[in-house]
Amino acid sequence: MGTTRRIVLGGAGALVLGALGYRAWDRGVFEIGEGPAYRPWDEWRGTPGEGPNQALHAAILAANPHDTQPWLFAAHGASISVLADRARNLGAFDPFRREMHLGVGCAIENLMRAAAVSGYTMNVIVSGGKLEPSPGPAPVRAAHLWLDASPAMRDELFEAIPRRHTNRGPYHERPVSDEDLHKLEALVSDNEIRVVFLTDYQARADMASLIVAATERIIADHEMSRDSARWFRTGKHEVAEHRDGIGIDTSGVSRWVAAGAKMMPDQDAATADKYWLGMTRDVQTVAPVLGIVLVRDRLEMGSAIAAGRAWQRLHLAATAMGLAAQPLNQPVEMVDRHQQLGRSDEFAGELQKLARANAWEATFTFRLGYAKEPAPASPRRPLHQVMVENG
């Protein structure tokens, strides 16, 4: 009887282990950054035989909101049009598509750096005009570029492209040197763009409180919560199908926590929101540097694109310095949402006070520091999926 019971229990245990093993395989528990969805990170240099199109392999690895990858490219000889793919939007989370154009600006920055290294001088005309609330899904031209042959150049920031990833995990308390911050400021700031670094303890505490308060407002807004949740991917099959969005591996949790989360049933939006709030409060606002990117008019298309280029440049330079970075743009997202709904807003004024820049508008907020663990790559759509005939 005892032997029979052991056999039965052993068989049941084998079935449980088998089921767990299948679940682990099906959810990609131990597969981080593997598979076709991550291949663009290996092919980022392109090949010389592609001519001007070679630089587009680097463009699609740019930073962008929620990894929506809101860009399209129309290439004809030495002419390239960059379009904002407004169908790939964050809805109420980005009602004016301001963050979408920040992401397009990031792609333009990568594109221009890659072109220079490939032996082209790139000229660019950026589209202008006011960003309107809730535009239709049709793509709109963001910039037109044309290339002239020139001697190839070396570029440290170009070499950082495959290593630049958004790091949402914990950072060390180690301060960033004033020298490095001055270098980053000089690389980004001009007459149209300013970056402000907050390193003082009280300023960082005030900024952190503002980010947490904005996050609380976002998760209390049903439309914002819903539109954000649409871009969260769980399991390897969903990642392989969409090749975009924020997944468990890139959410900032440790490898072991990520493995456990993949084994569990998918969270609903409310549970995911509570977890995001906790991460924002306890992990992501804890950094030696919090920062603000400012422009003259955050809802002018050209300014949004320029700010995106500036962020990409800053993030690449930070990567080259061994620094990690993460957007924490919740306060500006609430500024946009309040303006869309015609509500009074307190976030814009508080950001101006922290930046000490009354004549400027915040368009992007972030953190900077030394990460405790490297960030994994995010999935990317292949280049052929973002190429169109007409731009």
Secondary structure as UniProt FT lines:
FT   HELIX           2..27
FT   TURN            28..30
FT   HELIX           36..41
FT   TURN            44..45
FT   HELIX           48..55
FT   HELIX           56..59
FT   TURN            60..61
FT   HELIX           65..67
FT   STRAND          71..76
FT   TURN            77..78
FT   STRAND          79..84
FT   TURN            86..87
FT   HELIX           91..93
FT   TURN            95..96
FT   HELIX           98..118
FT   STRAND          120..126
FT   STRAND          140..149
FT   HELIX           156..159
FT   HELIX           161..163
FT   HELIX           178..188
FT   STRAND          193..198
FT   HELIX           201..220
FT   HELIX           222..229
FT   TURN            230..231
FT   STRAND          232..233
FT   HELIX           235..242
FT   STRAND          246..247
FT   TURN            249..252
FT   HELIX           255..263
FT   HELIX           269..279
FT   HELIX           280..284
FT   STRAND          289..295
FT   TURN            298..299
FT   HELIX           301..320
FT   TURN            321..322
FT   STRAND          324..327
FT   HELIX           330..341
FT   HELIX           347..355
FT   TURN            358..359
FT   STRAND          361..369
FT   HELIX           383..386
//
